[in-house]
């Protein structure tokens, strides 16, 4: 996967966004600042005359198609209309539609605008049990909505299954390229991947277990305010196992001592909305391991991001430790 983001590229993206501000009723003098870099580059634009803010997401090319982005916005529309979850509204363009575009080096860069929501990210260093109880209930409502939602004609999002995560066509790169992965660790992760493939096949993907999920409900995509908990950034939403949403919620903090308590809180919150069978709860460690290996691959293929620079080889080593524990535990239960 190409290392896309560098200083000159981000400056070009900022310039492209600046030229589109009129599409959202912002003056050309609007102040555009980089908010974060992950799969995409996200900016905040501020109107100096009235302090109005909007969020602008520049999509990485060759990842989501225009149809997939439009489908994401359609799901958000439905969630907002039915008051399933508090989330930012996609913004219409003055020229029509909701996906703007500018060209950079002959490539179309698709841009989507969202309203700015007030709030703060739950702090991982603090007690998150209350937030995860709320998140569990929010996640259950998302899943129940999907199970009863008639997907519109033409709706298309990516499928997050074993093949697209760790298998034959990994969307986020090959985990074997993980930073600092030695032969011993590679062998251990090979065993883990093979076991996950086997266990996921046995677990199955029936409609009561597999459907449209947010797939990235980690604290960085949550906002806490006086109005409650808001969920943002549906860019990774796609078809996967429902219990994968918990694994995504603890992204990059899988070895934290809080995790058992957070899992219990999340499950209690989930069950406050809908019944969760014991076998679904028992499958959660499998999805934690799956997500951890996926993120290990993501860091390797996005080495230019701040997250990759901060976590680096230490994250790979932690993945190997978790894999060893997972293999040992699976052997015991088997």
C-alpha positions as CSV (number, residue, x, y, z in Angstrom):
1,X,0.0,0.0,0.0
2,X,1.4,3.4,-1.0
3,X,2.7,5.7,1.7
4,X,0.4,8.5,0.9
5,X,0.6,11.2,3.5
6,X,3.5,13.6,3.8
7,X,3.8,17.3,4.4
8,X,3.6,18.4,0.8
9,X,0.7,16.1,0.1
10,X,-1.3,17.3,3.1
11,X,-0.6,20.9,2.0
12,X,-2.0,20.1,-1.4
13,X,-5.1,18.5,0.2
14,X,-5.6,21.6,2.4
15,X,-5.3,23.8,-0.7
16,X,-7.9,21.7,-2.5
17,X,-10.3,21.9,0.4
18,X,-9.8,25.6,0.6
19,X,-11.0,26.0,-2.9
20,X,-14.2,24.1,-2.2
21,X,-15.3,26.0,0.9
22,X,-18.0,27.9,-1.0
23,X,-19.8,24.5,-1.6
24,X,-20.7,24.5,2.1
25,X,-21.4,28.2,2.4
26,X,-18.0,29.1,3.9
27,X,-16.1,32.1,2.7
28,X,-12.8,31.7,0.8
29,X,-11.1,33.3,3.8
30,X,-12.2,30.3,6.0
31,X,-9.4,28.9,8.1
32,X,-8.7,25.3,7.2
33,X,-6.7,23.1,9.7
34,X,-5.7,19.5,9.7
35,X,-7.7,17.6,12.3
36,X,-6.3,14.1,11.9
37,X,-4.8,11.5,9.5
38,X,-5.9,7.9,9.4
39,X,-7.3,6.2,6.4
40,X,-8.3,9.7,5.1
41,X,-7.2,13.3,5.8
42,X,-9.8,15.2,7.9
43,X,-9.8,18.9,8.2
44,X,-11.8,21.4,10.3
45,X,-12.9,24.7,8.5
46,X,-13.8,27.7,10.5
47,X,-15.6,30.8,9.3
48,X,-13.7,33.8,10.8
49,X,-16.8,36.0,10.8
50,X,-19.0,33.9,13.0
51,X,-16.9,31.0,14.3
52,X,-19.0,28.5,12.4
53,X,-17.1,25.2,12.0
54,X,-17.6,22.2,9.7
55,X,-15.6,19.0,9.3
56,X,-14.3,18.1,5.8
57,X,-13.0,14.6,5.0
58,X,-10.7,14.1,2.0
59,X,-10.9,10.4,1.0
60,X,-7.9,8.4,0.1
61,X,-8.1,7.5,-3.5
62,X,-8.4,3.8,-4.6
63,X,-10.2,2.8,-1.4
64,X,-13.9,3.7,-1.2
65,X,-15.8,4.3,-4.4
66,X,-18.2,7.2,-4.8
67,X,-21.0,4.6,-4.5
68,X,-19.6,3.3,-1.2
69,X,-19.3,6.8,0.2
70,X,-22.9,7.7,-0.8
71,X,-24.0,4.4,0.9
72,X,-22.3,5.4,4.1
73,X,-24.2,8.7,4.1
74,X,-27.5,6.9,3.4
75,X,-27.0,4.8,6.5
76,X,-26.2,7.9,8.6
77,X,-29.4,9.5,7.2
78,X,-31.4,6.5,8.4
79,X,-29.8,6.4,11.8
80,X,-30.5,10.1,12.3
81,X,-34.0,10.0,11.0
82,X,-34.9,7.2,13.4
83,X,-32.9,8.7,16.2
84,X,-30.9,5.5,16.7
85,X,-27.7,7.4,17.6
86,X,-26.4,10.9,17.8
87,X,-24.1,11.5,14.9
88,X,-23.0,14.4,12.7
89,X,-25.2,15.2,9.7
90,X,-23.7,15.0,6.2
91,X,-23.8,18.4,4.6
92,X,-25.4,19.2,1.2
93,X,-23.4,21.0,-1.5
94,X,-24.6,24.3,-3.0
95,X,-24.1,22.7,-6.4
96,X,-26.1,19.6,-5.5
97,X,-25.3,16.3,-4.0
98,X,-23.0,15.7,-1.0
99,X,-19.7,14.6,-2.4
100,X,-17.4,17.4,-3.6
101,X,-14.3,16.8,-5.7
102,X,-11.0,18.5,-6.6
103,X,-8.1,17.2,-8.7
104,X,-4.6,16.6,-7.5
105,X,-2.0,15.3,-10.0
106,X,-4.7,14.1,-12.3
107,X,-6.5,12.1,-9.5
108,X,-10.0,13.0,-8.2
109,X,-10.0,13.6,-4.5
110,X,-13.5,13.1,-3.0
111,X,-14.5,15.3,-0.1
112,X,-17.5,15.0,2.2
113,X,-18.6,17.7,4.7
114,X,-20.2,17.0,8.1
115,X,-21.6,19.3,10.8
116,X,-19.3,20.0,13.7
117,X,-20.4,18.3,17.0
118,X,-19.3,19.6,20.3
119,X,-17.9,17.2,22.9
120,X,-14.7,15.5,23.9
121,X,-13.2,12.1,23.4
122,X,-13.4,9.7,26.4
123,X,-10.0,9.7,28.0
124,X,-8.4,6.2,27.9
125,X,-6.4,6.9,31.0
126,X,-9.5,7.4,33.0
127,X,-12.2,5.0,34.1
128,X,-14.2,4.2,30.9
129,X,-16.7,1.7,32.4
130,X,-19.6,4.1,32.3
131,X,-18.8,5.2,28.7
132,X,-18.5,1.6,27.6
133,X,-21.8,0.7,29.2
134,X,-23.4,3.5,27.2
135,X,-21.5,2.4,24.1
136,X,-22.8,-1.1,24.6
137,X,-26.3,0.1,24.5
138,X,-25.6,2.3,21.5
139,X,-24.0,-0.6,19.6
140,X,-27.0,-2.8,20.3
141,X,-29.4,-0.2,18.9
142,X,-27.2,0.1,15.8
143,X,-27.3,-3.7,15.3
144,X,-31.0,-3.9,15.9
145,X,-31.6,-1.1,13.3
146,X,-29.5,-3.0,10.7
147,X,-31.4,-6.2,11.3
148,X,-34.7,-4.5,10.6
149,X,-33.5,-2.1,7.9
150,X,-34.4,-2.6,4.2
151,X,-31.1,-1.8,2.5
152,X,-31.7,0.6,-0.4
153,X,-31.1,-0.5,-3.9
154,X,-27.5,0.1,-4.9
155,X,-26.3,0.2,-1.3
156,X,-22.7,-1.0,-1.2
157,X,-20.1,-1.2,1.5
158,X,-17.0,-3.3,1.9
159,X,-17.1,-6.7,3.6
160,X,-14.8,-7.2,6.6
161,X,-14.3,-10.9,6.8
162,X,-11.3,-13.1,7.2
163,X,-10.2,-12.8,3.6
164,X,-10.4,-9.1,3.5
165,X,-8.7,-8.7,6.9
166,X,-6.0,-11.3,7.1
167,X,-6.5,-13.6,4.2
168,X,-6.3,-13.5,0.4
169,X,-7.1,-9.9,-0.3
170,X,-6.3,-7.8,2.8
171,X,-7.7,-4.3,2.5
172,X,-5.2,-2.9,5.0
173,X,-2.1,-4.7,4.0
174,X,-0.4,-7.9,5.0
175,X,0.3,-8.5,8.7
176,X,3.5,-10.3,7.6
177,X,5.0,-6.8,6.9
178,X,4.5,-5.8,10.5
179,X,7.2,-3.6,12.0
180,X,9.9,-5.6,13.8
181,X,8.2,-9.0,13.2
182,X,10.9,-11.7,13.5
183,X,10.7,-15.3,12.2
184,X,9.5,-16.7,15.6
185,X,6.7,-14.1,15.8
186,X,5.7,-14.7,12.2
187,X,5.4,-18.4,12.8
188,X,3.2,-17.7,15.9
189,X,1.0,-15.3,14.0
190,X,0.7,-17.8,11.1
191,X,-0.7,-20.3,13.6
192,X,-3.0,-17.7,15.0
193,X,-4.3,-16.7,11.6
194,X,-5.0,-20.3,10.7
195,X,-6.9,-20.9,13.9
196,X,-8.9,-17.7,13.4
197,X,-9.8,-18.7,9.9
198,X,-11.0,-22.1,11.2
199,X,-13.0,-20.7,14.1
200,X,-14.6,-18.0,12.1
201,X,-15.8,-20.5,9.5
202,X,-17.3,-22.6,12.3
203,X,-18.9,-19.5,13.9
204,X,-20.6,-18.7,10.7
205,X,-22.0,-15.5,9.2
206,X,-25.8,-15.9,9.5
207,X,-27.9,-12.8,9.6
208,X,-28.2,-12.8,13.3
209,X,-24.4,-12.6,13.6
210,X,-23.2,-10.8,10.5
211,X,-24.4,-7.5,9.1
212,X,-23.7,-3.8,8.6
213,X,-21.5,-2.5,11.5
214,X,-19.7,0.7,12.3
215,X,-16.5,-1.2,12.7
216,X,-14.5,1.5,14.4
217,X,-16.3,2.5,17.6
218,X,-13.1,3.3,19.5
219,X,-12.9,6.3,21.9
220,X,-11.4,8.5,19.1
221,X,-14.7,8.2,17.3
222,X,-16.9,9.0,20.3
223,X,-17.8,12.4,21.7
224,X,-19.1,12.9,25.2
225,X,-21.1,16.0,25.9
226,X,-24.0,17.2,28.0
227,X,-26.3,15.8,25.4
228,X,-24.8,12.3,25.8
229,X,-22.6,10.1,23.7
230,X,-22.2,10.8,20.0
231,X,-20.7,8.5,17.4
232,X,-18.7,9.9,14.5
233,X,-16.7,8.6,11.5
234,X,-18.6,5.9,9.8
235,X,-15.9,5.6,7.1
236,X,-15.0,2.0,8.0
237,X,-18.6,0.8,8.2
238,X,-19.2,-2.4,6.3
239,X,-20.4,-5.9,6.6
240,X,-18.9,-8.0,9.4
241,X,-19.7,-9.9,12.6
242,X,-21.7,-7.8,15.1
243,X,-19.4,-8.7,18.0
244,X,-16.5,-7.3,16.0
245,X,-17.8,-3.9,17.1
246,X,-16.5,-4.5,20.6
247,X,-13.1,-5.5,19.3
248,X,-12.9,-2.3,17.3
249,X,-13.9,-0.3,20.3
250,X,-10.7,-1.3,22.2
251,X,-8.4,-0.7,19.2
252,X,-4.8,0.0,20.2
253,X,-5.5,-0.7,23.9
254,X,-6.0,-4.4,23.8
255,X,-3.4,-5.1,26.5
256,X,-4.8,-2.5,28.9
257,X,-5.7,-3.8,32.4
258,X,-9.2,-2.2,32.0
259,X,-10.3,-4.4,29.1
260,X,-12.0,-7.2,31.2
261,X,-14.0,-4.5,33.1
262,X,-14.8,-2.6,29.9
263,X,-16.0,-5.8,28.2
264,X,-18.3,-6.5,31.1
265,X,-19.7,-3.0,31.0
266,X,-20.2,-3.1,27.3
267,X,-22.0,-6.4,27.5
268,X,-24.3,-5.1,30.3
269,X,-25.1,-2.0,28.2
270,X,-25.8,-4.2,25.2
271,X,-28.1,-6.5,27.2
272,X,-30.0,-3.5,28.5
273,X,-31.3,-3.1,25.0
274,X,-31.5,-6.6,23.5
275,X,-30.7,-10.2,24.4
276,X,-27.2,-11.3,23.8
277,X,-26.7,-15.1,23.7
278,X,-23.8,-16.4,25.9
279,X,-22.1,-17.9,22.8
280,X,-21.9,-14.4,21.3
281,X,-20.2,-13.1,24.4
282,X,-17.8,-16.1,24.4
283,X,-16.8,-15.2,20.8
284,X,-15.5,-11.8,21.7
285,X,-11.8,-12.8,22.4
286,X,-11.7,-14.3,18.8
287,X,-12.7,-10.9,17.4
288,X,-10.2,-9.0,19.6
289,X,-7.4,-11.2,18.2
290,X,-8.7,-10.7,14.7
291,X,-8.8,-6.9,15.1
292,X,-5.4,-6.8,16.7
293,X,-3.8,-8.6,13.8
294,X,-5.7,-6.3,11.3
295,X,-4.4,-3.2,13.1
296,X,-0.9,-4.6,13.1
297,X,-1.1,-4.8,9.3
298,X,-2.6,-1.3,9.1
299,X,0.3,0.2,11.1
300,X,2.8,-1.4,8.6
301,X,1.0,-0.1,5.6
302,X,0.4,3.4,7.1
303,X,3.9,3.9,8.6
304,X,3.7,7.7,7.8
305,X,0.9,8.3,10.2
306,X,1.4,9.6,13.7
307,X,-0.2,6.5,15.2
308,X,2.3,4.2,13.5
309,X,5.2,6.3,14.5
310,X,4.0,6.3,18.1
311,X,3.3,2.6,18.4
312,X,5.8,1.1,16.0
313,X,7.5,-2.3,16.8
314,X,6.2,-2.3,20.4
315,X,2.7,-2.9,19.0
316,X,3.9,-5.8,16.9
317,X,5.5,-7.3,20.0
318,X,2.3,-6.9,21.9
319,X,0.4,-8.6,19.1
320,X,2.7,-11.6,19.4
321,X,2.1,-11.8,23.2
322,X,-1.6,-11.7,22.7
323,X,-1.4,-14.3,20.0
324,X,0.5,-16.6,22.3
325,X,-2.1,-16.2,25.1
326,X,-4.9,-16.7,22.6
327,X,-3.4,-19.9,21.3
328,X,-2.8,-21.2,24.8
329,X,-6.4,-20.4,25.9
330,X,-7.9,-21.9,22.7
331,X,-5.9,-25.1,23.2
332,X,-7.2,-25.3,26.8
333,X,-10.8,-24.9,25.9
334,X,-10.5,-27.2,22.9
